[in-house]
């Protein structure tokens, strides 16, 4: 359960204040728990860099395990950054080349902010492919989130993502499609947030030999794995999201409308706001639409009723269970006898290694 604060990363302190179990290196050394070493490739833009750290740290910290988790964030230098983000990464992040030398047990690859129409034109594409190549041979299991899933499936299988007619945005009900250790002890139906303009369909995944574990009639596939069942885990949804992640995204779109950057007032994320919240937001929308029609200049973003809204998190508990199952299985099938000091291979003789 505990995460070891192996650097001065501010997200460790923030998570500790929120109630997560964070150990200092000294505390970790005084205990005799076994360890898992987890990489976090953070491809998100500057504004989402720290929130993404915290979101995945919370899911890792929620694992019910007598294991110490060491987390190693890193980010490709090719991604354009502002001064603050460059300094943050320089102070608190690791170099991928160094992690290749020491090794990792598991790896999380975050999504990214899509800029180009074609994924190979994105700044993160080349370093991401290099990380995926290395992970496929040296990491027990790699979890790809959202856009990283689309990039990995294009790179490994030649699967092109499909453009959606409208943004898939909101909270959607999903069903477990087949038994698998990743969905053990999970309710057969549960919520997952989505926020994307593209998708890889169930048929595309099936044709590539992937194993689909969780999908939705409305939102498509959320959770799938590589054909072997575990080397790669693919999310299209966002179980790591905070309760207000979609709210902040919606507010950014509203602010773009107020600033005249877009012409259409943004629709609500599906199945997210309550009737009461919608009434508050409808009243605000009427004001800013009227002002825009009358060409009245006003900074009405200050009056956005964010603090009056009460959005619920109906997905985090299930997200924590999936992460618990994922890291618990990584822990069990890693060949700890060959760690020097980190993972050097998977033990093919372990019973759990045979169930995939």
MARTOR-98249 format. One line per field, with one value per residue (C-alpha): residue number from 1; z, x, y. Coordinates in nm, 2 decimals. Example, Ala and Ser with C-alpha at 12.3 -4.5 7.8 and 13.67 -1.06 7.14 Angstrom:
tivo: (1,2)
z: (0.78,0.71)
x: (1.23,1.37)
y: (-0.45,-0.11)
***
This chain:
tivo: (1,2,3,4,5,6,7,8,9,10,11,12,13,14,15,16,17,18,19,20,21,22,23,24,25,26,27,28,29,30,31,32,33,34,35,36,37,38,39,40,41,42,43,44,45,46,47,48,49,50,51,52,53,54,55,56,57,58,59,60,61,62,63,64,65,66,67,68,69,70,71,72,73,74,75,76,77,78,79,80,81,82,83,84,85,86,87,88,89,90,91,92,93,94,95,96,97,98,99,100,101,102,103,104,105,106,107,108,109,110,111,112,113,114,115,116,117,118,119,120,121,122,123,124,125,126,127,128,129,130,131,132,133,134,135,136,137,138,139,140,141,142,143,144,145,146,147,148,149,150,151,152,153,154,155,156,157,158,159,160,161,162,163,164,165,166,167,168,169,170,171,172,173,174,175,176,177,178,179,180,181,182,183,184,185,186,187,188,189,190,191,192,193,194,195,196,197,198,199,200,201,202,203,204,205,206,207,208,209,210,211,212,213,214,215,216,217,218,219,220,221,222,223,224,225,226,227,228,229,230,231,232,233,234,235,236,237,238,239,240,241,242,243,244,245,246,247,248,249,250,251,252,253,254,255,256,257,258,259,260,261,262,263,264,265,266,267,268,269,270,271,272,273,274,275,276,277,278,279,280,281,282,283,284,285,286,287,288,289,290,291,292,293,294,295,296,297,298,299,300,301,302,303,304,305,306,307,308,309,310,311,312,313,314,315,316,317,318,319,320,321,322,323,324,325,326,327,328,329,330,331,332,333,334,335,336,337,338,339,340,341,342,343,344,345,346,347,348,349,350,351,352,353,354,355,356)
z: (0.00,0.09,-0.18,-0.10,-0.16,-0.33,-0.45,-0.34,-0.59,-0.45,-0.55,-0.28,-0.01,-0.17,-0.17,0.19,0.30,0.12,0.33,0.11,0.28,0.18,0.34,0.36,0.23,0.59,0.69,0.39,0.49,0.84,0.71,0.55,0.29,-0.06,-0.33,-0.67,-0.90,-1.13,-1.41,-1.50,-1.84,-1.82,-2.16,-2.05,-2.12,-1.86,-1.70,-1.65,-1.55,-1.17,-1.17,-1.38,-1.13,-0.84,-1.02,-1.09,-0.75,-0.59,-0.78,-0.69,-0.33,-0.32,-0.38,-0.08,-0.06,0.19,-0.08,-0.10,-0.43,-0.58,-0.86,-1.12,-1.33,-1.66,-1.96,-2.31,-2.37,-2.72,-2.57,-2.58,-2.23,-2.05,-1.80,-1.49,-1.63,-1.75,-1.41,-1.24,-1.46,-1.41,-1.03,-0.98,-1.28,-1.39,-1.71,-1.91,-2.00,-1.63,-1.57,-1.85,-1.67,-1.33,-1.47,-1.38,-1.27,-1.42,-1.63,-1.67,-1.99,-1.96,-2.24,-2.41,-2.55,-2.92,-3.15,-3.49,-3.70,-3.74,-3.43,-3.59,-3.62,-3.25,-3.05,-2.82,-3.09,-3.14,-2.77,-2.69,-2.95,-2.80,-2.45,-2.58,-2.76,-2.44,-2.22,-2.44,-2.37,-2.02,-1.81,-1.67,-1.77,-1.92,-1.88,-2.15,-2.09,-2.36,-2.63,-2.53,-2.61,-2.96,-3.02,-2.89,-3.11,-3.41,-3.35,-3.27,-3.48,-3.74,-3.60,-3.70,-3.46,-3.59,-3.57,-3.37,-3.51,-3.17,-2.87,-2.64,-2.31,-1.98,-1.75,-1.91,-1.77,-1.86,-1.84,-1.78,-2.10,-1.97,-1.66,-1.61,-1.31,-1.38,-1.32,-1.02,-0.74,-0.96,-1.00,-1.34,-1.42,-1.33,-1.44,-1.63,-1.75,-2.12,-2.29,-2.65,-3.02,-3.15,-3.07,-3.15,-3.19,-3.05,-3.39,-3.46,-3.13,-3.18,-3.53,-3.39,-3.13,-2.83,-2.53,-2.45,-2.08,-2.03,-2.27,-2.30,-2.54,-2.55,-2.50,-2.66,-2.52,-2.20,-2.09,-2.31,-2.30,-2.54,-2.67,-2.39,-2.14,-1.94,-2.11,-2.22,-2.06,-2.25,-2.12,-2.35,-2.05,-1.76,-1.42,-1.29,-1.32,-1.02,-0.94,-1.10,-1.39,-1.64,-1.47,-1.52,-1.88,-1.93,-1.77,-2.01,-2.30,-2.16,-2.12,-2.48,-2.58,-2.36,-2.52,-2.87,-2.95,-3.04,-3.18,-3.02,-2.65,-2.52,-2.45,-2.11,-2.05,-2.06,-1.73,-1.52,-1.39,-1.18,-1.26,-0.99,-1.13,-1.49,-1.37,-1.23,-1.54,-1.77,-1.59,-1.63,-2.00,-2.06,-1.93,-2.13,-2.45,-2.41,-2.36,-2.66,-2.88,-2.76,-2.80,-2.44,-2.31,-1.96,-1.77,-1.67,-1.62,-1.26,-1.21,-1.33,-1.05,-1.00,-0.62,-0.62,-0.81,-0.65,-0.89,-0.76,-0.82,-0.91,-1.07,-0.84,-0.62,-0.93,-1.08,-0.76,-0.77,-1.13,-1.03,-0.72,-0.94,-1.20,-0.96,-0.74,-1.05,-1.15,-0.80,-0.81,-1.15,-1.13,-1.08,-0.77,-0.74,-1.05,-0.95,-0.94,-0.77,-1.01,-1.25,-1.48,-1.61,-1.55,-1.38,-1.64,-1.37,-1.14,-1.14,-1.22,-1.53,-1.68,-1.65,-1.93)
x: (0.00,0.26,0.43,0.79,0.86,1.19,1.23,1.10,0.82,0.55,0.27,0.40,0.32,-0.01,-0.12,-0.01,-0.22,-0.52,-0.48,-0.26,0.01,0.34,0.67,1.00,1.30,1.41,1.08,1.09,1.43,1.32,1.04,1.08,0.82,0.91,0.92,0.77,0.93,0.69,0.77,0.53,0.58,0.40,0.32,0.06,0.10,0.22,-0.11,-0.19,0.16,0.11,-0.26,-0.16,0.11,-0.14,-0.41,-0.19,-0.02,-0.37,-0.46,-0.13,-0.16,-0.51,-0.37,-0.43,-0.09,0.19,0.43,0.63,0.58,0.86,0.74,0.97,0.81,0.98,0.88,1.02,1.24,1.08,0.75,0.74,0.74,0.73,0.99,0.80,0.74,1.11,1.23,0.98,1.09,1.46,1.42,1.18,1.18,1.41,1.59,1.46,1.81,1.89,1.57,1.66,1.98,1.82,1.49,1.12,0.87,0.57,0.51,0.23,0.22,-0.01,-0.22,-0.13,-0.29,-0.34,-0.23,-0.17,-0.42,-0.17,-0.01,0.33,0.35,0.31,0.62,0.59,0.56,0.93,1.03,0.70,0.77,1.12,0.98,0.72,0.99,1.20,0.90,0.78,1.11,1.20,0.89,0.64,0.34,0.28,-0.04,-0.13,-0.39,-0.61,-0.40,-0.11,-0.33,-0.41,-0.03,0.07,-0.19,-0.09,0.28,0.25,-0.05,-0.10,-0.45,-0.57,-0.79,-1.13,-1.26,-1.58,-1.86,-1.88,-1.65,-1.71,-1.72,-1.88,-1.94,-2.05,-2.18,-1.96,-1.98,-1.72,-1.69,-1.48,-1.32,-0.96,-0.74,-0.76,-1.13,-1.14,-1.38,-1.51,-1.88,-2.00,-2.13,-1.95,-1.88,-1.58,-1.51,-1.42,-1.29,-1.17,-1.24,-1.12,-1.16,-1.03,-1.33,-1.40,-1.38,-1.04,-0.91,-1.06,-0.91,-0.57,-0.60,-0.64,-0.85,-1.14,-1.22,-1.45,-1.67,-1.98,-2.27,-2.24,-1.86,-1.70,-1.40,-1.25,-1.01,-0.83,-0.50,-0.24,-0.31,-0.10,-0.34,-0.10,0.22,0.02,-0.29,-0.49,-0.74,-0.95,-1.13,-0.99,-1.04,-0.76,-0.97,-1.05,-1.42,-1.39,-1.16,-1.45,-1.58,-1.25,-1.25,-1.60,-1.51,-1.21,-1.44,-1.69,-1.40,-1.30,-1.66,-1.65,-1.32,-1.46,-1.22,-1.52,-1.86,-2.08,-2.14,-2.01,-2.25,-2.26,-2.05,-2.29,-2.43,-2.21,-2.40,-2.71,-3.04,-2.96,-2.61,-2.75,-3.00,-2.71,-2.50,-2.80,-2.84,-2.48,-2.49,-2.79,-2.59,-2.27,-2.46,-2.67,-2.35,-2.19,-2.49,-2.49,-2.11,-2.07,-1.72,-1.71,-1.50,-1.78,-1.55,-1.52,-1.89,-1.88,-2.06,-1.78,-1.79,-2.17,-2.16,-2.16,-2.02,-1.97,-1.69,-1.86,-1.55,-1.25,-1.32,-1.33,-1.03,-0.84,-0.95,-0.82,-0.49,-0.47,-0.53,-0.28,0.00,-0.08,-0.03,0.29,0.42,0.33,0.47,0.79,1.10,1.22,1.52,1.67,1.63,1.96,1.80,1.51,1.32,1.53,1.27,0.93,0.93,0.76,0.72,0.51,0.14,0.00,0.22,0.03,-0.32,-0.29)
y: (0.00,0.27,0.47,0.57,0.94,0.87,1.23,1.57,1.56,1.79,1.55,1.31,1.57,1.66,1.29,1.25,1.55,1.39,1.07,0.85,0.64,0.80,0.69,0.87,0.67,0.63,0.49,0.25,0.12,0.05,-0.19,-0.53,-0.51,-0.62,-0.36,-0.28,-0.02,0.15,0.40,0.68,0.82,1.16,1.29,1.55,1.92,2.16,2.24,1.88,1.76,1.76,1.66,1.35,1.26,1.28,1.09,0.79,0.81,0.79,0.47,0.31,0.41,0.26,-0.09,-0.32,-0.47,-0.51,-0.38,-0.06,0.12,0.33,0.55,0.70,0.98,1.07,1.28,1.30,1.61,1.64,1.76,2.15,2.29,2.62,2.73,2.60,2.26,2.22,2.31,2.07,1.79,1.87,1.87,1.58,1.35,1.07,1.01,0.72,0.60,0.56,0.37,0.13,0.05,-0.02,-0.16,-0.14,-0.39,-0.21,0.10,0.35,0.55,0.86,1.00,1.33,1.64,1.56,1.84,1.68,1.49,1.19,1.04,0.99,1.37,1.43,1.54,1.24,0.98,0.88,0.87,0.69,0.42,0.37,0.33,0.08,-0.12,-0.14,-0.22,-0.50,-0.69,-0.57,-0.48,-0.73,-0.52,-0.18,0.01,0.26,0.53,0.68,0.84,0.62,0.32,0.46,0.52,0.17,-0.01,0.19,0.12,-0.25,-0.35,-0.08,0.00,0.35,0.52,0.63,0.99,1.03,1.25,1.43,1.43,1.12,1.31,1.21,0.92,0.59,0.26,-0.04,-0.41,-0.68,-0.89,-1.19,-1.32,-1.22,-1.14,-0.77,-0.76,-1.00,-0.89,-0.60,-0.53,-0.66,-0.30,0.02,0.38,0.51,0.86,0.92,1.23,1.18,1.26,0.93,0.56,0.22,-0.01,-0.35,-0.50,-0.35,-0.48,-0.83,-0.85,-0.77,-1.05,-0.83,-0.95,-0.71,-0.71,-0.41,-0.22,0.00,0.01,0.38,0.45,0.14,-0.05,0.08,-0.20,-0.45,-0.64,-0.77,-1.12,-1.28,-1.12,-0.91,-0.77,-0.47,-0.33,-0.07,0.19,0.41,0.56,0.76,0.58,0.81,1.12,1.33,1.40,1.75,1.67,1.68,1.99,2.17,2.06,2.18,2.52,2.55,2.51,2.76,3.01,2.96,3.05,3.36,3.46,3.41,3.12,2.89,2.98,2.71,2.69,2.36,2.07,1.91,1.60,1.30,1.16,1.39,1.70,1.66,1.84,2.10,2.16,2.19,2.46,2.66,2.62,2.70,3.03,3.11,3.01,3.24,3.54,3.48,3.40,3.72,3.93,3.77,3.84,4.21,4.22,4.32,4.28,4.13,3.89,3.66,3.37,3.49,3.41,3.05,2.86,2.60,2.61,2.56,2.24,1.90,1.63,1.28,1.04,0.71,0.54,0.57,0.27,0.04,0.21,0.13,-0.23,-0.26,-0.11,-0.34,-0.65,-0.52,-0.45,-0.75,-0.97,-0.79,-0.86,-1.23,-1.31,-1.11,-1.32,-1.16,-1.40,-1.25,-0.88,-0.69,-0.49,-0.44,-0.67,-0.87,-1.11,-1.28,-1.62,-1.85,-2.12,-1.91,-2.05,-1.71,-1.68,-1.97,-1.83,-1.57)
***
